[in-house]
Amino acid sequence: MSEWVRYGMIGCGMMGQEHLRNIALLPGASVTRMFEPDDGMARASLALAPGAQRAASLAEVVQAADVDCLVITSPNFRHAEQLREIAALRALPVLLEKPACTTLDDVASLAALGRSYPAPIWVAMEYRYMPPVAKLAEEVFSQANTGPMHMLAIREHRFPFLVKVGDWNRFNDYTGGTLVEKCCHFFDLMRHLTRSEPVRVFASASVAHNHLDEQYPDGTPDILDNAFVVLEFANGQRASLDLCMFAEGSRYQEEISVVGPKGKVECFVPGPGRFWPDHLGPAPVPRLVLSPRNPKGPHELEVPVDPEALAAGDHNGSTLYQHQRFNAVVRGKGAVEVSLRDGLAAVVMGMAAQESARTGQAIDLTQGRFGLGGLLGAS
């Protein structure tokens, strides 16, 4: 295909508009078609991509001659059905927002679809591409300052879920649950950094504070707003997640720590700059801290993010860097780095954590209902 890549958008709400701002930064790229049922979101999206046409259906976007690839940013519970519809219409390269789906039945269905789909499918796991997290991954994989990783801890203390169209993100039935909707990013990072498969998960979580004063036709919101999750991996490594969704007063939103026999490496990632109070001055800069055991002495590095990338979204510039790589895949000059299988594995980990929190029991990820091998099939 030509160097110019033409995008079709499926869903253009808050996250879709972040994708639009980042596609606009790519040389040789444009959005030509978009399907967004909400009139307000459609108007806002067309203002970001004035050359695009609003479509009346998903099929109209997929079958348009001026569309080379697709970006799916619809509500979570629509992803699986839309991916199946796309596969039946026209197999285009797809950037699929996380989570890939919200039910175990859909996990198995999409795993089978992925094995036969003839075009690339990339699941949007933006956290891998945050510059400080990417730097931490380089340290982990080199083992120069930590040695082989034994312990991984991820802490996210952040703001509550934002308002979405129809507030669909207030309920487990539509999101898959907080540990799927939000935390599939972190479970993906765990698999990415350990280079191993999870074998067991235990979670403790609750709805302690957020959204309990809200009422909808479906009732009171039931999404979790705090959790501790511990996972064991096949290679003996362990990982933990500490999540709080009512801690937006923190200087850093994410703190990730990796420890090996030679030392520790940490990264500190601030939340969206638009939420940082003006009276506190400039927003914090991401940091990487290396702490060797011998000789002792932490070494701190700032990891600044390109201001243009930072301003284009809420994910520390990562959406742009992810799009650069996906764009290369569409042009035949790169390989998919986050496969549909990767995205589905992260969903299963989140679902198993949700089940563990509900039952109080550890969940086996090697067999039974949440067995990754059985759900995902051969890699």
Residue pairs with C-beta under 8 A, 6 or more apart in sequence:
1 68
1 330
1 331
1 332
3 28
3 331
4 28
4 29
4 30
5 26
5 28
5 29
5 30
5 68
5 69
5 327
5 330
5 331
6 29
6 30
6 31
6 32
6 66
6 67
6 68
6 69
7 23
7 29
7 30
7 31
7 32
7 67
7 68
7 69
7 70
7 71
8 31
8 32
8 33
8 34
8 35
8 55
8 61
8 62
8 64
8 67
8 69
8 70
8 71
8 92
9 16
9 19
9 20
9 31
9 33
9 34
9 35
9 36
9 45
9 49
9 52
9 61
9 70
9 71
9 73
10 34
10 35
10 58
10 61
10 70
10 71
10 72
10 73
10 74
10 82
11 35
11 36
11 72
11 73
11 74
11 75
11 78
11 97
12 20
12 34
12 35
12 36
12 41
12 42
12 44
12 45
12 73
13 36
13 38
13 41
13 73
13 74
13 75
13 164
13 165
14 162
14 164
15 73
15 97
16 34
16 36
16 41
16 45
16 71
16 73
16 74
17 41
17 44
17 45
17 48
18 312
18 313
18 314
18 315
18 319
19 71
19 73
19 95
19 319
19 323
20 31
20 45
20 48
20 49
21 48
21 312
21 313
22 309
22 312
22 313
22 319
22 320
22 323
23 29
23 30
23 31
23 49
23 71
23 323
24 48
24 49
24 312
25 308
25 309
25 312
25 320
25 323
26 320
26 323
26 324
26 327
29 327
30 49
30 51
30 52
31 49
31 51
31 52
32 51
32 52
32 53
32 64
32 66
32 67
33 52
33 53
33 55
33 60
33 61
33 64
33 66
33 67
34 42
34 45
34 46
34 49
34 52
34 53
34 54
34 55
34 61
35 54
35 55
35 56
35 57
35 58
35 60
35 61
36 42
36 45
36 54
38 165
41 165
42 54
45 52
46 52
46 54
55 61
55 64
58 82
58 85
58 86
59 85
59 89
61 67
61 70
62 70
62 85
62 86
62 89
62 90
62 92
63 89
63 90
67 92
68 92
68 93
68 330
69 92
69 93
69 94
69 95
69 326
69 330
70 86
70 92
70 93
70 94
70 95
71 94
71 95
71 97
72 79
72 82
72 83
72 94
72 95
72 96
72 97
73 97
74 82
74 97
75 164
75 165
75 168
75 169
75 174
76 99
76 101
76 102
76 168
76 169
76 174
76 175
76 176
76 180
76 181
77 102
77 168
77 173
77 174
77 175
77 176
79 96
79 97
79 99
79 100
79 101
79 102
80 100
80 101
80 102
80 103
80 106
80 109
80 110
83 94
83 96
83 100
83 110
83 113
83 121
84 109
84 110
84 113
86 92
86 94
87 113
87 117
91 117
91 118
91 119
92 119
93 119
93 120
93 121
93 122
93 326
93 329
93 330
94 119
94 120
94 121
94 122
95 122
95 124
95 322
95 323
95 326
96 121
96 122
96 123
96 124
96 340
96 343
97 123
97 124
98 123
98 124
98 125
98 184
98 185
98 188
98 343
98 346
99 176
99 180
99 181
99 184
99 343
99 346
99 347
99 350
100 107
100 110
100 123
100 340
100 343
100 344
100 346
100 347
101 107
101 110
101 176
101 344
101 347
102 173
102 174
102 175
102 176
102 180
102 347
103 176
104 348
104 351
104 369
104 370
104 375
107 344
107 347
107 348
107 351
107 375
107 376
108 375
110 340
110 344
111 340
111 341
111 344
111 375
111 376
111 377
112 377
113 340
114 121
114 339
114 340
114 341
114 344
115 377
115 378
117 340
120 329
120 330
120 336
121 336
121 339
121 340
122 326
122 329
122 336
122 337
122 338
122 339
123 338
123 339
123 340
123 342
123 343
123 346
124 319
124 322
124 338
125 184
125 185
125 188
125 189
125 322
125 338
125 342
125 343
125 346
126 185
126 315
126 318
126 319
126 322
127 133
127 185
127 186
127 188
127 189
127 254
127 315
127 318
128 134
128 137
128 188
128 189
128 192
128 318
128 322
128 337
128 338
129 317
129 318
129 319
129 321
129 322
129 325
130 269
130 286
130 305
130 315
130 316
130 317
130 318
131 286
131 303
131 304
131 305
131 316
131 317
131 318
131 321
132 267
132 268
132 269
132 286
132 287
132 288
132 303
132 316
133 189
133 254
133 256
133 267
133 269
133 318
134 321
135 267
135 288
135 301
135 303
136 256
136 258
136 265
136 266
136 267
136 288
137 192
137 193
139 145
139 146
139 258
139 265
139 288
139 290
140 146
140 149
140 193
140 258
140 265
143 149
143 260
143 262
145 262
145 263
145 265
145 290
145 292
146 258
146 259
146 260
146 261
146 262
146 263
146 264
146 265
147 260
147 261
147 262
147 263
148 260
148 261
149 193
149 194
149 237
149 258
149 259
149 260
150 236
150 237
150 238
150 259
150 260
150 261
151 237
151 238
151 239
151 257
151 258
151 259
152 190
152 193
152 194
152 237
152 238
152 239
152 240
152 256
152 257
152 258
152 259
153 239
153 240
153 242
153 256
153 257
154 186
154 189
154 190
154 239
154 240
154 241
154 242
154 254
154 255
154 256
155 241
155 242
155 243
155 254
155 255
155 256
155 257
156 182
156 186
156 241
156 242
156 243
156 244
156 253
156 254
157 242
157 243
157 244
157 247
157 248
157 250
157 253
158 244
158 245
158 247
158 248
158 250
158 253
158 271
159 245
159 246
159 248
159 271
159 275
160 210
160 211
160 225
160 245
160 246
160 248
161 169
161 170
161 182
161 210
161 211
161 223
161 245
162 169
167 214
167 216
168 174
168 175
169 175
169 181
169 223
170 211
170 214
170 216
170 218
170 221
170 222
170 223
171 216
171 218
171 221
171 222
171 223
172 222
172 223
172 354
173 218
175 181
175 223
176 347
176 350
176 351
176 354
177 223
177 224
177 350
177 351
177 354
178 205
178 223
178 224
178 225
178 227
178 243
178 245
178 354
179 203
179 205
179 224
179 227
179 229
179 243
179 350
179 351
179 353
179 354
179 357
180 347
180 350
180 351
180 354
181 223
181 350
182 243
182 245
183 227
183 229
183 241
183 243
183 350
183 353
184 343
184 346
184 347
184 349
184 350
185 346
186 241
187 198
187 231
187 241
187 345
187 346
187 349
187 350
187 353
188 338
188 342
188 343
188 345
188 346
189 256
190 198
190 231
190 233
190 239
190 349
191 197
191 198
191 342
191 345
191 346
191 349
192 342
193 239
193 258
194 233
194 235
194 237
194 239
195 235
196 233
196 234
196 235
196 237
197 233
197 234
197 345
197 365
197 372
198 231
198 232
198 233
198 234
198 349
198 365
198 372
199 232
199 233
199 234
199 364
199 365
199 366
200 231
200 232
200 362
200 363
200 364
200 365
200 366
201 229
201 230
201 231
201 232
201 349
201 352
201 353
201 356
201 362
201 363
201 365
202 229
202 230
202 356
202 361
202 362
202 363
203 227
203 228
203 229
203 230
203 353
203 354
203 356
203 357
204 227
204 228
204 357
204 360
205 224
205 226
205 227
205 228
205 229
205 243
205 353
205 354
205 357
206 224
206 225
206 226
206 227
206 357
207 221
207 222
207 223
207 224
207 225
208 225
208 226
208 246
209 225
209 226
209 246
210 221
210 223
210 225
210 245
210 246
211 220
211 221
211 223
211 225
212 220
212 221
214 220
214 221
224 245
224 354
224 357
225 244
225 245
225 246
226 243
226 244
226 245
226 246
227 241
227 242
227 243
227 353
227 357
228 240
228 241
228 242
228 243
229 240
229 241
229 243
229 353
229 356
230 238
230 239
230 240
231 238
231 239
231 240
231 349
232 238
233 239
248 271
248 275
250 271
251 270
251 284
252 268
252 269
252 270
252 271
252 284
253 269
253 270
253 271
254 267
254 268
254 269
255 266
255 267
255 268
255 269
256 266
256 267
256 269
257 264
257 265
257 266
258 264
258 265
258 266
261 293
262 292
262 293
263 290
263 291
263 292
263 293
264 290
264 291
265 288
265 289
265 290
265 291
266 288
266 289
266 291
267 286
267 287
267 288
267 289
267 303
268 284
268 286
268 287
268 288
268 289
269 286
269 316
270 276
270 283
270 284
270 285
270 286
270 316
271 314
272 314
273 283
273 310
273 311
274 314
276 283
276 284
285 302
285 303
285 304
286 302
286 303
286 304
286 305
286 316
287 300
287 301
287 302
287 303
288 300
288 301
288 303
289 298
289 299
289 300
289 301
290 298
290 299
290 300
290 301
291 297
291 298
291 299
292 299
305 316
305 317
306 317
306 320
308 320
309 317
309 319
309 320
309 321
310 316
310 317
312 319
312 320
313 319
313 320
325 334
325 337
328 334
329 335
329 336
341 376
341 379
344 375
344 376
345 372
345 376
348 365
348 370
348 372
348 375
348 376
349 365
351 370
352 363
352 365
352 370
353 363
355 363
355 370
356 362
356 363
363 370
364 370
364 371
365 371
365 372
366 372
366 373
367 373
367 374
